[in-house]
Amino acid sequence: MTHHDPLELSVEEFVESGVDSVKASCNCCGKSWPALIDVMPARTTLRKIRALMVCPTCGSADVDVKRNWPDARVTY
Ligand SMILES: [Zn+2]
């Protein structure tokens, strides 16, 4: 069994799983918004996406991203 850190999953793997967006949330002001990931290069990891995210409300780069699985059965 492989232990996949969700942050190491790539856009390619997300899209293959039927996931085309992630839920981004700002640790600074609390805003959350859906972020499309299928516009990113296929090899981009969730970790990289998180590093690139900037909050549209307060401009903070302290943004968390979560998987947006269709069945919403996410455990951490
Ligand atoms: Zn913010």
N, CA, C, O and the ligand as a Tripos MOL2 file, in Angstrom:
@<TRIPOS>MOLECULE
protein
  305   303    77     0     0
PROTEIN
NO_CHARGES

@<TRIPOS>ATOM
      1 N           0.8520   -1.1990    0.0000 N.3       1 MET1
      2 CA          0.0000    0.0000    0.0000 C.3       1 MET1
      3 C           0.8900    1.2520    0.0000 C.2       1 MET1
      4 O           1.7940    1.3870    0.8240 O.2       1 MET1
      5 N           0.6300    2.1050   -0.8830 N.am      2 THR2
      6 CA          1.4180    3.3270   -0.9550 C.3       2 THR2
      7 C           0.7590    4.4270   -0.1450 C.2       2 THR2
      8 O          -0.4570    4.6120   -0.1710 O.2       2 THR2
      9 N           1.5940    5.1410    0.5680 N.am      3 HIS3
     10 CA          1.0900    6.2670    1.3430 C.3       3 HIS3
     11 C           1.2460    7.5240    0.5330 C.2       3 HIS3
     12 O           2.3390    8.0760    0.4070 O.2       3 HIS3
     13 N           0.1550    7.9600   -0.0040 N.am      4 HIS4
     14 CA          0.2000    9.1450   -0.8470 C.3       4 HIS4
     15 C          -0.0690   10.3920   -0.0210 C.2       4 HIS4
     16 O          -1.1450   10.5570    0.5540 O.2       4 HIS4
     17 N           0.9150   11.2550    0.0240 N.am      5 ASP5
     18 CA          0.6520   12.5760    0.5650 C.3       5 ASP5
     19 C          -0.1690   13.3110   -0.4750 C.2       5 ASP5
     20 O           0.2860   13.4850   -1.6060 O.2       5 ASP5
     21 N          -1.3710   13.7470   -0.1190 N.am      6 PRO6
     22 CA         -2.2100   14.4160   -1.1210 C.3       6 PRO6
     23 C          -1.5100   15.6060   -1.7630 C.2       6 PRO6
     24 O          -1.8040   15.9570   -2.9060 O.2       6 PRO6
     25 N          -0.5960   16.2220   -1.0430 N.am      7 LEU7
     26 CA          0.0990   17.3790   -1.6020 C.3       7 LEU7
     27 C           1.0560   16.9810   -2.7130 C.2       7 LEU7
     28 O           1.4820   17.8240   -3.5020 O.2       7 LEU7
     29 N           1.3990   15.6850   -2.7790 N.am      8 GLU8
     30 CA          2.3090   15.2330   -3.8240 C.3       8 GLU8
     31 C           1.5790   14.7320   -5.0650 C.2       8 GLU8
     32 O           2.2060   14.3680   -6.0600 O.2       8 GLU8
     33 N           0.2540   14.7170   -4.9980 N.am      9 LEU9
     34 CA         -0.5060   14.3170   -6.1730 C.3       9 LEU9
     35 C          -0.4270   15.4100   -7.2310 C.2       9 LEU9
     36 O          -0.4070   16.6020   -6.9220 O.2       9 LEU9
     37 N          -0.3840   14.9790   -8.4720 N.am     10 SER10
     38 CA         -0.2660   15.9450   -9.5540 C.3      10 SER10
     39 C          -1.6360   16.2290  -10.1630 C.2      10 SER10
     40 O          -2.6040   15.4970   -9.9610 O.2      10 SER10
     41 N          -1.6720   17.3140  -10.9090 N.am     11 VAL11
     42 CA         -2.8930   17.6910  -11.6250 C.3      11 VAL11
     43 C          -3.3880   16.5200  -12.4700 C.2      11 VAL11
     44 O          -4.5830   16.2330  -12.5340 O.2      11 VAL11
     45 N          -2.4270   15.8520  -13.1160 N.am     12 GLU12
     46 CA         -2.7490   14.7040  -13.9530 C.3      12 GLU12
     47 C          -3.5420   13.6590  -13.1680 C.2      12 GLU12
     48 O          -4.5580   13.1490  -13.6400 O.2      12 GLU12
     49 N          -3.0570   13.3500  -11.9560 N.am     13 GLU13
     50 CA         -3.7200   12.3360  -11.1420 C.3      13 GLU13
     51 C          -5.0990   12.8010  -10.6670 C.2      13 GLU13
     52 O          -6.0410   12.0140  -10.5820 O.2      13 GLU13
     53 N          -5.1930   14.0660  -10.3660 N.am     14 PHE14
     54 CA         -6.4930   14.6090   -9.9630 C.3      14 PHE14
     55 C          -7.5000   14.5050  -11.0980 C.2      14 PHE14
     56 O          -8.6330   14.0640  -10.9090 O.2      14 PHE14
     57 N          -7.0640   14.9160  -12.2700 N.am     15 VAL15
     58 CA         -7.9710   14.9020  -13.4100 C.3      15 VAL15
     59 C          -8.3880   13.4730  -13.7450 C.2      15 VAL15
     60 O          -9.5340   13.2170  -14.1150 O.2      15 VAL15
     61 N          -7.4260   12.5360  -13.6070 N.am     16 GLU16
     62 CA         -7.7420   11.1260  -13.8480 C.3      16 GLU16
     63 C          -8.7790   10.6160  -12.8630 C.2      16 GLU16
     64 O          -9.5650    9.7280  -13.1920 O.2      16 GLU16
     65 N          -8.7900   11.1700  -11.6590 N.am     17 SER17
     66 CA         -9.7630   10.7710  -10.6520 C.3      17 SER17
     67 C         -11.0680   11.5370  -10.7900 C.2      17 SER17
     68 O         -11.9780   11.3760   -9.9770 O.2      17 SER17
     69 N         -11.1590   12.3650  -11.8110 N.am     18 GLY18
     70 CA        -12.3790   13.1180  -12.0350 C.3      18 GLY18
     71 C         -12.4510   14.3950  -11.2380 C.2      18 GLY18
     72 O         -13.5230   14.9830  -11.0970 O.2      18 GLY18
     73 N         -11.3160   14.8340  -10.7120 N.am     19 VAL19
     74 CA        -11.2840   16.0540   -9.9080 C.3      19 VAL19
     75 C         -10.6640   17.1650  -10.7380 C.2      19 VAL19
     76 O          -9.5160   17.0530  -11.1690 O.2      19 VAL19
     77 N         -11.4100   18.2310  -10.9650 N.am     20 ASP20
     78 CA        -10.8520   19.3050  -11.7840 C.3      20 ASP20
     79 C         -10.6880   20.6060  -11.0050 C.2      20 ASP20
     80 O         -10.2950   21.6320  -11.5600 O.2      20 ASP20
     81 N         -10.9950   20.5470   -9.7180 N.am     21 SER21
     82 CA        -10.7950   21.7450   -8.9150 C.3      21 SER21
     83 C         -10.4950   21.3590   -7.4710 C.2      21 SER21
     84 O         -10.7960   20.2480   -7.0360 O.2      21 SER21
     85 N          -9.9060   22.2790   -6.7500 N.am     22 VAL22
     86 CA         -9.6380   22.0630   -5.3300 C.3      22 VAL22
     87 C         -10.2780   23.2060   -4.5560 C.2      22 VAL22
     88 O         -10.6130   24.2520   -5.1120 O.2      22 VAL22
     89 N         -10.4360   22.9800   -3.2750 N.am     23 LYS23
     90 CA        -10.9700   24.0380   -2.4480 C.3      23 LYS23
     91 C          -9.8010   24.7660   -1.7960 C.2      23 LYS23
     92 O          -9.0280   24.1800   -1.0370 O.2      23 LYS23
     93 N          -9.6900   26.0220   -2.1010 N.am     24 ALA24
     94 CA         -8.6260   26.8240   -1.5150 C.3      24 ALA24
     95 C          -9.2120   27.6260   -0.3670 C.2      24 ALA24
     96 O         -10.3330   28.1260   -0.4560 O.2      24 ALA24
     97 N          -8.4430   27.7470    0.7180 N.am     25 SER25
     98 CA         -8.9080   28.5950    1.8120 C.3      25 SER25
     99 C          -7.7520   29.3870    2.3920 C.2      25 SER25
    100 O          -6.6420   28.8830    2.5580 O.2      25 SER25
    101 N          -8.0430   30.6210    2.6880 N.am     26 CYS26
    102 CA         -7.0310   31.5270    3.1810 C.3      26 CYS26
    103 C          -6.8920   31.3830    4.6890 C.2      26 CYS26
    104 O          -7.8800   31.4600    5.4210 O.2      26 CYS26
    105 N          -5.6590   31.1740    5.1530 N.am     27 ASN27
    106 CA         -5.4300   31.0610    6.5940 C.3      27 ASN27
    107 C          -5.4130   32.4210    7.2720 C.2      27 ASN27
    108 O          -5.3920   32.5180    8.4990 O.2      27 ASN27
    109 N          -5.4230   33.4570    6.4680 N.am     28 CYS28
    110 CA         -5.3060   34.7970    7.0120 C.3      28 CYS28
    111 C          -6.6840   35.4110    7.2760 C.2      28 CYS28
    112 O          -6.9490   35.8940    8.3770 O.2      28 CYS28
    113 N          -7.5620   35.3910    6.2640 N.am     29 CYS29
    114 CA         -8.8750   36.0280    6.4420 C.3      29 CYS29
    115 C         -10.0180   35.0140    6.4240 C.2      29 CYS29
    116 O         -11.1670   35.3720    6.6850 O.2      29 CYS29
    117 N          -9.7110   33.7570    6.1190 N.am     30 GLY30
    118 CA        -10.7350   32.7310    6.1880 C.3      30 GLY30
    119 C         -11.5430   32.5360    4.9210 C.2      30 GLY30
    120 O         -12.4280   31.6810    4.8770 O.2      30 GLY30
    121 N         -11.2540   33.3140    3.8930 N.am     31 LYS31
    122 CA        -11.9980   33.1550    2.6460 C.3      31 LYS31
    123 C         -11.6890   31.8000    2.0230 C.2      31 LYS31
    124 O         -10.5460   31.3430    2.0510 O.2      31 LYS31
    125 N         -12.7100   31.1590    1.4620 N.am     32 SER32
    126 CA        -12.4570   29.9370    0.7070 C.3      32 SER32
    127 C         -13.1290   30.0360   -0.6480 C.2      32 SER32
    128 O         -14.1860   30.6490   -0.7980 O.2      32 SER32
    129 N         -12.4980   29.4250   -1.6200 N.am     33 TRP33
    130 CA        -13.0060   29.5120   -2.9820 C.3      33 TRP33
    131 C         -12.5550   28.2810   -3.7460 C.2      33 TRP33
    132 O         -11.5280   27.6860   -3.4210 O.2      33 TRP33
    133 N         -13.3220   27.8960   -4.7670 N.am     34 PRO34
    134 CA        -12.9080   26.7580   -5.5830 C.3      34 PRO34
    135 C         -11.8700   27.2100   -6.6010 C.2      34 PRO34
    136 O         -12.0500   28.2280   -7.2680 O.2      34 PRO34
    137 N         -10.7860   26.4530   -6.7190 N.am     35 ALA35
    138 CA         -9.7330   26.7940   -7.6620 C.3      35 ALA35
    139 C          -9.6180   25.7020   -8.7140 C.2      35 ALA35
    140 O          -9.3990   24.5340   -8.3930 O.2      35 ALA35
    141 N          -9.7650   26.0870   -9.9480 N.am     36 LEU36
    142 CA         -9.6180   25.1260  -11.0370 C.3      36 LEU36
    143 C          -8.1620   24.7120  -11.1630 C.2      36 LEU36
    144 O          -7.2650   25.5550  -11.1760 O.2      36 LEU36
    145 N          -7.9350   23.4170  -11.2540 N.am     37 ILE37
    146 CA         -6.5520   22.9610  -11.4050 C.3      37 ILE37
    147 C          -6.2770   22.3880  -12.7780 C.2      37 ILE37
    148 O          -5.1170   22.1980  -13.1420 O.2      37 ILE37
    149 N          -7.3240   22.1070  -13.5550 N.am     38 ASP38
    150 CA         -7.0620   21.4810  -14.8530 C.3      38 ASP38
    151 C          -6.5140   22.4720  -15.8800 C.2      38 ASP38
    152 O          -6.2640   22.1160  -17.0320 O.2      38 ASP38
    153 N          -6.3320   23.7180  -15.4440 N.am     39 VAL39
    154 CA         -5.6770   24.6960  -16.3160 C.3      39 VAL39
    155 C          -4.1590   24.7090  -16.0770 C.2      39 VAL39
    156 O          -3.4080   25.3590  -16.8030 O.2      39 VAL39
    157 N          -3.7290   23.9760  -15.0420 N.am     40 MET40
    158 CA         -2.3070   23.9340  -14.7090 C.3      40 MET40
    159 C          -1.6250   22.8260  -15.5090 C.2      40 MET40
    160 O          -2.2800   21.9010  -15.9890 O.2      40 MET40
    161 N          -0.2850   22.9320  -15.6490 N.am     41 PRO41
    162 CA          0.4430   21.8420  -16.3080 C.3      41 PRO41
    163 C           0.2290   20.5170  -15.5720 C.2      41 PRO41
    164 O           0.1230   20.4900  -14.3460 O.2      41 PRO41
    165 N           0.1680   19.4190  -16.3320 N.am     42 ALA42
    166 CA         -0.1980   18.1040  -15.7870 C.3      42 ALA42
    167 C           0.6780   17.6460  -14.6360 C.2      42 ALA42
    168 O           0.2020   16.9260  -13.7590 O.2      42 ALA42
    169 N           1.9370   18.0380  -14.6120 N.am     43 ARG43
    170 CA          2.8580   17.5520  -13.5880 C.3      43 ARG43
    171 C           2.8630   18.4260  -12.3420 C.2      43 ARG43
    172 O           3.5810   18.1310  -11.3870 O.2      43 ARG43
    173 N           2.0800   19.4880  -12.3340 N.am     44 THR44
    174 CA          2.0530   20.3710  -11.1750 C.3      44 THR44
    175 C           1.4570   19.6380   -9.9720 C.2      44 THR44
    176 O           0.3710   19.0660  -10.0730 O.2      44 THR44
    177 N           2.1460   19.6520   -8.8560 N.am     45 THR45
    178 CA          1.6270   18.9880   -7.6580 C.3      45 THR45
    179 C           0.7470   19.9430   -6.8600 C.2      45 THR45
    180 O           0.8060   21.1620   -7.0190 O.2      45 THR45
    181 N          -0.0670   19.3480   -6.0020 N.am     46 LEU46
    182 CA         -0.9300   20.1550   -5.1480 C.3      46 LEU46
    183 C          -0.0870   21.0780   -4.2660 C.2      46 LEU46
    184 O          -0.4880   22.2040   -3.9700 O.2      46 LEU46
    185 N           1.0810   20.5900   -3.8500 N.am     47 ARG47
    186 CA          1.9700   21.4150   -3.0400 C.3      47 ARG47
    187 C           2.3880   22.6720   -3.7970 C.2      47 ARG47
    188 O           2.4450   23.7660   -3.2360 O.2      47 ARG47
    189 N           2.6770   22.4910   -5.0730 N.am     48 LYS48
    190 CA          3.0920   23.6050   -5.9110 C.3      48 LYS48
    191 C           1.9260   24.5750   -6.1180 C.2      48 LYS48
    192 O           2.0820   25.7950   -6.0780 O.2      48 LYS48
    193 N           0.7660   23.9860   -6.3380 N.am     49 ILE49
    194 CA         -0.4290   24.8110   -6.5160 C.3      49 ILE49
    195 C          -0.6730   25.6590   -5.2750 C.2      49 ILE49
    196 O          -0.9950   26.8440   -5.3600 O.2      49 ILE49
    197 N          -0.5120   25.0230   -4.1240 N.am     50 ARG50
    198 CA         -0.7150   25.7580   -2.8790 C.3      50 ARG50
    199 C           0.2790   26.9260   -2.7650 C.2      50 ARG50
    200 O          -0.0640   28.0160   -2.3080 O.2      50 ARG50
    201 N           1.5090   26.6610   -3.1930 N.am     51 ALA51
    202 CA          2.5410   27.6960   -3.1200 C.3      51 ALA51
    203 C           2.2430   28.8620   -4.0590 C.2      51 ALA51
    204 O           2.6790   29.9890   -3.8240 O.2      51 ALA51
    205 N           1.4990   28.5770   -5.1200 N.am     52 LEU52
    206 CA          1.2190   29.6180   -6.1090 C.3      52 LEU52
    207 C          -0.0270   30.4250   -5.7770 C.2      52 LEU52
    208 O          -0.2370   31.5140   -6.3120 O.2      52 LEU52
    209 N          -0.8530   29.8780   -4.8850 N.am     53 MET53
    210 CA         -2.1260   30.5220   -4.5870 C.3      53 MET53
    211 C          -1.9390   31.8150   -3.7970 C.2      53 MET53
    212 O          -1.1060   31.9060   -2.8960 O.2      53 MET53
    213 N          -2.7270   32.7880   -4.1610 N.am     54 VAL54
    214 CA         -2.7620   34.0260   -3.3930 C.3      54 VAL54
    215 C          -4.2320   34.3510   -3.1370 C.2      54 VAL54
    216 O          -5.0670   34.2340   -4.0330 O.2      54 VAL54
    217 N          -4.5300   34.7490   -1.9360 N.am     55 CYS55
    218 CA         -5.9110   35.0630   -1.5820 C.3      55 CYS55
    219 C          -6.3960   36.2800   -2.3550 C.2      55 CYS55
    220 O          -5.7530   37.3290   -2.3260 O.2      55 CYS55
    221 N          -7.5350   36.1500   -3.0520 N.am     56 PRO56
    222 CA         -8.0550   37.2820   -3.8230 C.3      56 PRO56
    223 C          -8.6170   38.3960   -2.9440 C.2      56 PRO56
    224 O          -8.8000   39.5240   -3.4020 O.2      56 PRO56
    225 N          -8.8860   38.0790   -1.6900 N.am     57 THR57
    226 CA         -9.4760   39.0740   -0.8020 C.3      57 THR57
    227 C          -8.4200   39.9010   -0.0690 C.2      57 THR57
    228 O          -8.4590   41.1310   -0.0890 O.2      57 THR57
    229 N          -7.4700   39.2070    0.5830 N.am     58 CYS58
    230 CA         -6.5130   39.9570    1.4000 C.3      58 CYS58
    231 C          -5.0950   39.9110    0.8400 C.2      58 CYS58
    232 O          -4.2030   40.5840    1.3560 O.2      58 CYS58
    233 N          -4.8790   39.1150   -0.2230 N.am     59 GLY59
    234 CA         -3.5700   39.0860   -0.8530 C.3      59 GLY59
    235 C          -2.5570   38.2200   -0.1300 C.2      59 GLY59
    236 O          -1.3830   38.2010   -0.5010 O.2      59 GLY59
    237 N          -2.9920   37.5030    0.8960 N.am     60 SER60
    238 CA         -2.0680   36.6430    1.6350 C.3      60 SER60
    239 C          -1.6970   35.4180    0.8090 C.2      60 SER60
    240 O          -2.5150   34.8890    0.0560 O.2      60 SER60
    241 N          -0.4550   34.9770    0.9610 N.am     61 ALA61
    242 CA         -0.0260   33.7560    0.2770 C.3      61 ALA61
    243 C          -0.1460   32.5480    1.1970 C.2      61 ALA61
    244 O           0.2480   31.4400    0.8310 O.2      61 ALA61
    245 N          -0.6880   32.7610    2.3860 N.am     62 ASP62
    246 CA         -0.8660   31.6660    3.3370 C.3      62 ASP62
    247 C          -2.2050   30.9910    3.0540 C.2      62 ASP62
    248 O          -3.1930   31.1780    3.7630 O.2      62 ASP62
    249 N          -2.1900   30.1990    1.9850 N.am     63 VAL63
    250 CA         -3.4220   29.6010    1.4910 C.3      63 VAL63
    251 C          -3.3040   28.0840    1.5510 C.2      63 VAL63
    252 O          -2.2810   27.5110    1.1770 O.2      63 VAL63
    253 N          -4.3540   27.4530    2.0210 N.am     64 ASP64
    254 CA         -4.4070   26.0060    2.1010 C.3      64 ASP64
    255 C          -5.2620   25.4840    0.9570 C.2      64 ASP64
    256 O          -6.2430   26.1210    0.5730 O.2      64 ASP64
    257 N          -4.9000   24.3410    0.4150 N.am     65 VAL65
    258 CA         -5.7670   23.7450   -0.5990 C.3      65 VAL65
    259 C          -6.1700   22.3480   -0.1630 C.2      65 VAL65
    260 O          -5.3790   21.6100    0.4230 O.2      65 VAL65
    261 N          -7.3930   22.0050   -0.4550 N.am     66 LYS66
    262 CA         -7.9000   20.6910   -0.1000 C.3      66 LYS66
    263 C          -8.4880   20.0370   -1.3240 C.2      66 LYS66
    264 O          -8.9810   20.6940   -2.2410 O.2      66 LYS66
    265 N          -8.4210   18.7440   -1.3100 N.am     67 ARG67
    266 CA         -9.0280   18.0080   -2.4010 C.3      67 ARG67
    267 C         -10.5310   18.2160   -2.3790 C.2      67 ARG67
    268 O         -11.1440   18.3820   -1.3250 O.2      67 ARG67
    269 N         -11.0860   18.2030   -3.5370 N.am     68 ASN68
    270 CA        -12.5030   18.4490   -3.7060 C.3      68 ASN68
    271 C         -13.1280   17.2080   -4.3270 C.2      68 ASN68
    272 O         -13.7770   17.2800   -5.3710 O.2      68 ASN68
    273 N         -12.9230   16.0650   -3.6710 N.am     69 TRP69
    274 CA        -13.4230   14.8250   -4.2710 C.3      69 TRP69
    275 C         -14.9240   14.8940   -4.4530 C.2      69 TRP69
    276 O         -15.6370   15.4590   -3.6230 O.2      69 TRP69
    277 N         -15.4030   14.3120   -5.5510 N.am     70 PRO70
    278 CA        -16.8540   14.3180   -5.8180 C.3      70 PRO70
    279 C         -17.6480   13.6310   -4.7030 C.2      70 PRO70
    280 O         -18.7670   14.0480   -4.4040 O.2      70 PRO70
    281 N         -17.0890   12.5840   -4.0810 N.am     71 ASP71
    282 CA        -17.8600   11.8770   -3.0610 C.3      71 ASP71
    283 C         -17.6400   12.4640   -1.6630 C.2      71 ASP71
    284 O         -18.2290   11.9970   -0.6880 O.2      71 ASP71
    285 N         -16.7970   13.4820   -1.5740 N.am     72 ALA72
    286 CA        -16.6240   14.2420   -0.3310 C.3      72 ALA72
    287 C         -16.2570   13.3930    0.8760 C.2      72 ALA72
    288 O         -16.5500   13.7720    2.0100 O.2      72 ALA72
    289 N         -15.6220   12.2500    0.6480 N.am     73 ARG73
    290 CA        -15.2330   11.4120    1.7780 C.3      73 ARG73
    291 C         -13.7540   11.6090    2.0540 C.2      73 ARG73
    292 O         -12.9390   10.7190    1.8120 O.2      73 ARG73
    293 N         -13.4230   12.7630    2.5540 N.am     74 VAL74
    294 CA        -12.0350   13.1040    2.7550 C.3      74 VAL74
    295 C         -11.6630   12.9550    4.2220 C.2      74 VAL74
    296 O         -12.3120   13.5210    5.1020 O.2      74 VAL74
    297 N         -10.6240   12.1990    4.4680 N.am     75 THR75
    298 CA        -10.1180   12.0990    5.8350 C.3      75 THR75
    299 C          -8.6700   12.5140    5.8590 C.2      75 THR75
    300 O          -7.9210   12.2670    4.9140 O.2      75 THR75
    301 N          -8.2860   13.1400    6.9360 N.am     76 TYR76
    302 CA         -6.9080   13.6080    7.0120 C.3      76 TYR76
    303 C          -6.1970   12.9710    8.1870 C.2      76 TYR76
    304 O          -5.0190   13.2440    8.4170 O.2      76 TYR76
    305 ZN         -7.2880   36.1440    2.7200 Zn       77 ZN77
@<TRIPOS>BOND
     1     1     2 1
     2     2     3 1
     3     3     4 2
     4     3     5 am
     5     5     6 1
     6     6     7 1
     7     7     8 2
     8     7     9 am
     9     9    10 1
    10    10    11 1
    11    11    12 2
    12    11    13 am
    13    13    14 1
    14    14    15 1
    15    15    16 2
    16    15    17 am
    17    17    18 1
    18    18    19 1
    19    19    20 2
    20    19    21 am
    21    21    22 1
    22    22    23 1
    23    23    24 2
    24    23    25 am
    25    25    26 1
    26    26    27 1
    27    27    28 2
    28    27    29 am
    29    29    30 1
    30    30    31 1
    31    31    32 2
    32    31    33 am
    33    33    34 1
    34    34    35 1
    35    35    36 2
    36    35    37 am
    37    37    38 1
    38    38    39 1
    39    39    40 2
    40    39    41 am
    41    41    42 1
    42    42    43 1
    43    43    44 2
    44    43    45 am
    45    45    46 1
    46    46    47 1
    47    47    48 2
    48    47    49 am
    49    49    50 1
    50    50    51 1
    51    51    52 2
    52    51    53 am
    53    53    54 1
    54    54    55 1
    55    55    56 2
    56    55    57 am
    57    57    58 1
    58    58    59 1
    59    59    60 2
    60    59    61 am
    61    61    62 1
    62    62    63 1
    63    63    64 2
    64    63    65 am
    65    65    66 1
    66    66    67 1
    67    67    68 2
    68    67    69 am
    69    69    70 1
    70    70    71 1
    71    71    72 2
    72    71    73 am
    73    73    74 1
    74    74    75 1
    75    75    76 2
    76    75    77 am
    77    77    78 1
    78    78    79 1
    79    79    80 2
    80    79    81 am
    81    81    82 1
    82    82    83 1
    83    83    84 2
    84    83    85 am
    85    85    86 1
    86    86    87 1
    87    87    88 2
    88    87    89 am
    89    89    90 1
    90    90    91 1
    91    91    92 2
    92    91    93 am
    93    93    94 1
    94    94    95 1
    95    95    96 2
    96    95    97 am
    97    97    98 1
    98    98    99 1
    99    99   100 2
   100    99   101 am
   101   101   102 1
   102   102   103 1
   103   103   104 2
   104   103   105 am
   105   105   106 1
   106   106   107 1
   107   107   108 2
   108   107   109 am
   109   109   110 1
   110   110   111 1
   111   111   112 2
   112   111   113 am
   113   113   114 1
   114   114   115 1
   115   115   116 2
   116   115   117 am
   117   117   118 1
   118   118   119 1
   119   119   120 2
   120   119   121 am
   121   121   122 1
   122   122   123 1
   123   123   124 2
   124   123   125 am
   125   125   126 1
   126   126   127 1
   127   127   128 2
   128   127   129 am
   129   129   130 1
   130   130   131 1
   131   131   132 2
   132   131   133 am
   133   133   134 1
   134   134   135 1
   135   135   136 2
   136   135   137 am
   137   137   138 1
   138   138   139 1
   139   139   140 2
   140   139   141 am
   141   141   142 1
   142   142   143 1
   143   143   144 2
   144   143   145 am
   145   145   146 1
   146   146   147 1
   147   147   148 2
   148   147   149 am
   149   149   150 1
   150   150   151 1
   151   151   152 2
   152   151   153 am
   153   153   154 1
   154   154   155 1
   155   155   156 2
   156   155   157 am
   157   157   158 1
   158   158   159 1
   159   159   160 2
   160   159   161 am
   161   161   162 1
   162   162   163 1
   163   163   164 2
   164   163   165 am
   165   165   166 1
   166   166   167 1
   167   167   168 2
   168   167   169 am
   169   169   170 1
   170   170   171 1
   171   171   172 2
   172   171   173 am
   173   173   174 1
   174   174   175 1
   175   175   176 2
   176   175   177 am
   177   177   178 1
   178   178   179 1
   179   179   180 2
   180   179   181 am
   181   181   182 1
   182   182   183 1
   183   183   184 2
   184   183   185 am
   185   185   186 1
   186   186   187 1
   187   187   188 2
   188   187   189 am
   189   189   190 1
   190   190   191 1
   191   191   192 2
   192   191   193 am
   193   193   194 1
   194   194   195 1
   195   195   196 2
   196   195   197 am
   197   197   198 1
   198   198   199 1
   199   199   200 2
   200   199   201 am
   201   201   202 1
   202   202   203 1
   203   203   204 2
   204   203   205 am
   205   205   206 1
   206   206   207 1
   207   207   208 2
   208   207   209 am
   209   209   210 1
   210   210   211 1
   211   211   212 2
   212   211   213 am
   213   213   214 1
   214   214   215 1
   215   215   216 2
   216   215   217 am
   217   217   218 1
   218   218   219 1
   219   219   220 2
   220   219   221 am
   221   221   222 1
   222   222   223 1
   223   223   224 2
   224   223   225 am
   225   225   226 1
   226   226   227 1
   227   227   228 2
   228   227   229 am
   229   229   230 1
   230   230   231 1
   231   231   232 2
   232   231   233 am
   233   233   234 1
   234   234   235 1
   235   235   236 2
   236   235   237 am
   237   237   238 1
   238   238   239 1
   239   239   240 2
   240   239   241 am
   241   241   242 1
   242   242   243 1
   243   243   244 2
   244   243   245 am
   245   245   246 1
   246   246   247 1
   247   247   248 2
   248   247   249 am
   249   249   250 1
   250   250   251 1
   251   251   252 2
   252   251   253 am
   253   253   254 1
   254   254   255 1
   255   255   256 2
   256   255   257 am
   257   257   258 1
   258   258   259 1
   259   259   260 2
   260   259   261 am
   261   261   262 1
   262   262   263 1
   263   263   264 2
   264   263   265 am
   265   265   266 1
   266   266   267 1
   267   267   268 2
   268   267   269 am
   269   269   270 1
   270   270   271 1
   271   271   272 2
   272   271   273 am
   273   273   274 1
   274   274   275 1
   275   275   276 2
   276   275   277 am
   277   277   278 1
   278   278   279 1
   279   279   280 2
   280   279   281 am
   281   281   282 1
   282   282   283 1
   283   283   284 2
   284   283   285 am
   285   285   286 1
   286   286   287 1
   287   287   288 2
   288   287   289 am
   289   289   290 1
   290   290   291 1
   291   291   292 2
   292   291   293 am
   293   293   294 1
   294   294   295 1
   295   295   296 2
   296   295   297 am
   297   297   298 1
   298   298   299 1
   299   299   300 2
   300   299   301 am
   301   301   302 1
   302   302   303 1
   303   303   304 2
@<TRIPOS>SUBSTRUCTURE
     1 MET1         2 RESIDUE 1 A MET
     2 THR2         6 RESIDUE 1 A THR
     3 HIS3        10 RESIDUE 1 A HIS
     4 HIS4        14 RESIDUE 1 A HIS
     5 ASP5        18 RESIDUE 1 A ASP
     6 PRO6        22 RESIDUE 1 A PRO
     7 LEU7        26 RESIDUE 1 A LEU
     8 GLU8        30 RESIDUE 1 A GLU
     9 LEU9        34 RESIDUE 1 A LEU
    10 SER10       38 RESIDUE 1 A SER
    11 VAL11       42 RESIDUE 1 A VAL
    12 GLU12       46 RESIDUE 1 A GLU
    13 GLU13       50 RESIDUE 1 A GLU
    14 PHE14       54 RESIDUE 1 A PHE
    15 VAL15       58 RESIDUE 1 A VAL
    16 GLU16       62 RESIDUE 1 A GLU
    17 SER17       66 RESIDUE 1 A SER
    18 GLY18       70 RESIDUE 1 A GLY
    19 VAL19       74 RESIDUE 1 A VAL
    20 ASP20       78 RESIDUE 1 A ASP
    21 SER21       82 RESIDUE 1 A SER
    22 VAL22       86 RESIDUE 1 A VAL
    23 LYS23       90 RESIDUE 1 A LYS
    24 ALA24       94 RESIDUE 1 A ALA
    25 SER25       98 RESIDUE 1 A SER
    26 CYS26      102 RESIDUE 1 A CYS
    27 ASN27      106 RESIDUE 1 A ASN
    28 CYS28      110 RESIDUE 1 A CYS
    29 CYS29      114 RESIDUE 1 A CYS
    30 GLY30      118 RESIDUE 1 A GLY
    31 LYS31      122 RESIDUE 1 A LYS
    32 SER32      126 RESIDUE 1 A SER
    33 TRP33      130 RESIDUE 1 A TRP
    34 PRO34      134 RESIDUE 1 A PRO
    35 ALA35      138 RESIDUE 1 A ALA
    36 LEU36      142 RESIDUE 1 A LEU
    37 ILE37      146 RESIDUE 1 A ILE
    38 ASP38      150 RESIDUE 1 A ASP
    39 VAL39      154 RESIDUE 1 A VAL
    40 MET40      158 RESIDUE 1 A MET
    41 PRO41      162 RESIDUE 1 A PRO
    42 ALA42      166 RESIDUE 1 A ALA
    43 ARG43      170 RESIDUE 1 A ARG
    44 THR44      174 RESIDUE 1 A THR
    45 THR45      178 RESIDUE 1 A THR
    46 LEU46      182 RESIDUE 1 A LEU
    47 ARG47      186 RESIDUE 1 A ARG
    48 LYS48      190 RESIDUE 1 A LYS
    49 ILE49      194 RESIDUE 1 A ILE
    50 ARG50      198 RESIDUE 1 A ARG
    51 ALA51      202 RESIDUE 1 A ALA
    52 LEU52      206 RESIDUE 1 A LEU
    53 MET53      210 RESIDUE 1 A MET
    54 VAL54      214 RESIDUE 1 A VAL
    55 CYS55      218 RESIDUE 1 A CYS
    56 PRO56      222 RESIDUE 1 A PRO
    57 THR57      226 RESIDUE 1 A THR
    58 CYS58      230 RESIDUE 1 A CYS
    59 GLY59      234 RESIDUE 1 A GLY
    60 SER60      238 RESIDUE 1 A SER
    61 ALA61      242 RESIDUE 1 A ALA
    62 ASP62      246 RESIDUE 1 A ASP
    63 VAL63      250 RESIDUE 1 A VAL
    64 ASP64      254 RESIDUE 1 A ASP
    65 VAL65      258 RESIDUE 1 A VAL
    66 LYS66      262 RESIDUE 1 A LYS
    67 ARG67      266 RESIDUE 1 A ARG
    68 ASN68      270 RESIDUE 1 A ASN
    69 TRP69      274 RESIDUE 1 A TRP
    70 PRO70      278 RESIDUE 1 A PRO
    71 ASP71      282 RESIDUE 1 A ASP
    72 ALA72      286 RESIDUE 1 A ALA
    73 ARG73      290 RESIDUE 1 A ARG
    74 VAL74      294 RESIDUE 1 A VAL
    75 THR75      298 RESIDUE 1 A THR
    76 TYR76      302 RESIDUE 1 A TYR
    77 ZN77       305 GROUP 0 **** ****
